[in-house]
Amino acid sequence: MDIHRASPLEPDQGTMAGMAHLVTQRVVDFLAALDDRPTHVTTAPEAEARLTESFLSGPPENGAPLESLMDRLGEAAGNAIESAGPRLMAASPGGGLYSSALAEFYTRALNRYGTLAAASPALTALEEGVLRWMARDVCGLPPGGSGVLTTGGSTANLSALVTARHDRLGEDIGQGTLYVGEQAHYSVAKAARIAGIPQRHIRVIPVDGDLRMDLDAAAERIRADRAAGLRPFLLVATAGTTDTGAIDPLTDAGDLAAREELWFHVDAAYGGFFRLTARGRERTAGLERADSVTLDPHKALFLPFGTGALVVRDPARLHAAHEGSAPALQDVGASGVLPDYAGRGIELSRENRGVRVWLPLHLHGLSAFRAALDEKLDLAARLHRVLSADPRLDVPWRPELTAVAFAVRPESAGTAARRDAEAATLRLLDRINADGRAMVHSTTVAGRRLIRVCVLAHRTHGEHVDEVLDAIAAGTAAL
Ligand SMILES: *Cc1c(COP(=O)(O)O)cnc(C)c1O
């Protein structure tokens, strides 16, 4: 017998093809039934307890058949919020493109080393091509812009923060202060803490009535800090806040940062890829002023979870903040024009992260993504229009992206009426979610509890939004 066939770790060709067929068939069956799956977790509590208990135990000495293990996985995956489906309109759903999952299977099976360019130059070029496209074509940064693919927006914000800190403060970080809008994602403050910037040096800048950072307030704070002997080093604007999709005044923020010699980072985890549409480009004008931009392909590029990006105007600065060297790597030379991503990010060993972005873009073409994003913008505009027409509801902000927040309108002025309306808003939220089909969440903006509907998954279409609108109308009528 072939020695390889004797090892269960090295299945023969027929076995491999059979394994892949079994798994892909499960996936295809799952996706075929996805449209009607409830979004809420429907597993009974006892069944969930049994399931979690079974998965908390360790592996057996001898293996089990793939089919029975896939049955177990199917049960585990079924015990979940339906984050691949069309009716998840809470948080930032992305859906997860099938083509990207296949790309991932391919690169994982070939297991190319994704960190040092010399280990797989052409695949590194592929990843670099994806990054240059994001930097130049998507964000409008000048030629030379590139970056690093990360595991998400939070790690991209962390690398941006470390780069800004290193570039503007060097080693002496004790007096550094940074400026970020009140509506920014919490990962910015988390990144600052990890990067050694104490909470007391994070300046949270108030926002205006449209939830955009008040740049006069920021400028004043920067001046006061400088006068007090501190060292302002970073301005963080948001292109699409998570709660409402508000976009900070990017051009003016870029001007302020330039005037004050601050690093200008834009967190465009939500809004960045909407620049593939005309409306998105217009609404995020000024993004091209950024020194660095966070993007999240697992949001508005619909990729499966686990892919973010940080793109920068000057990759040398990113590299300066992240480089290192190790004797074990000394034989792997630099590859000239191609970057070693170990020097641009936090990680060393990792997969090639470009293929999972590249394959969907090349297979479907940009037009497919533009159309899908335009559809989501249209759907959010429809939500806003219909909800605004209901006199019982208050819809404070026209959506710049695809998140619409609303609340039950108080019947009169005064604290008691406001409290009643807030209680009614929470009852309405429960009613929208009651049948388990769609899922929306509440959020708190400027001290106010609101229901937030976010249309972002590629599988979410008009009929799904109509279903939610019907549930809102029924819930409002029953208040
Ligand atoms: C989602 C989001 C993040 C965090 O991204 P993860 O990929 O979840 O880590 C950061 N900023 C904004 C504006 C976001 O919407």
Ligand as a Chemical Component Dictionary entry (heavy atoms), coordinates in Angstrom:
data_LIG
# 
_chem_comp.id                   LIG 
_chem_comp.type                 NON-POLYMER 
_chem_comp.pdbx_formal_charge   0 
_chem_comp.three_letter_code    LIG 
# 
loop_
_chem_comp_atom.comp_id 
_chem_comp_atom.atom_id 
_chem_comp_atom.alt_atom_id 
_chem_comp_atom.type_symbol 
_chem_comp_atom.charge 
_chem_comp_atom.model_Cartn_x 
_chem_comp_atom.model_Cartn_y 
_chem_comp_atom.model_Cartn_z 
_chem_comp_atom.pdbx_ordinal 
LIG C1 C1 C 0 -17.503 47.584 12.703 1  
LIG C2 C2 C 0 -16.719 48.796 12.971 2  
LIG C3 C3 C 0 -15.449 48.729 13.558 3  
LIG C4 C4 C 0 -14.872 47.451 14.093 4  
LIG O1 O1 O 0 -14.630 46.541 13.097 5  
LIG P1 P1 P 0 -14.480 44.975 13.405 6  
LIG O2 O2 O 0 -14.238 44.425 12.057 7  
LIG O3 O3 O 0 -15.769 44.543 14.016 8  
LIG O4 O4 O 0 -13.337 44.815 14.332 9  
LIG C5 C5 C 0 -14.730 49.889 13.671 10 
LIG N1 N1 N 0 -15.232 51.065 13.265 11 
LIG C6 C6 C 0 -16.464 51.178 12.713 12 
LIG C7 C7 C 0 -16.960 52.516 12.270 13 
LIG C8 C8 C 0 -17.239 50.043 12.549 14 
LIG O5 O5 O 0 -18.476 50.156 12.010 15 
# 
loop_
_chem_comp_bond.comp_id 
_chem_comp_bond.atom_id_1 
_chem_comp_bond.atom_id_2 
_chem_comp_bond.value_order 
_chem_comp_bond.pdbx_ordinal 
LIG C1 C2 SING 1  
LIG C2 C3 SING 2  
LIG C2 C8 DOUB 3  
LIG C3 C4 SING 4  
LIG C3 C5 DOUB 5  
LIG C4 O1 SING 6  
LIG O1 P1 SING 7  
LIG P1 O2 DOUB 8  
LIG P1 O3 SING 9  
LIG P1 O4 SING 10 
LIG C5 N1 SING 11 
LIG N1 C6 DOUB 12 
LIG C6 C7 SING 13 
LIG C6 C8 SING 14 
LIG C8 O5 SING 15 
# 
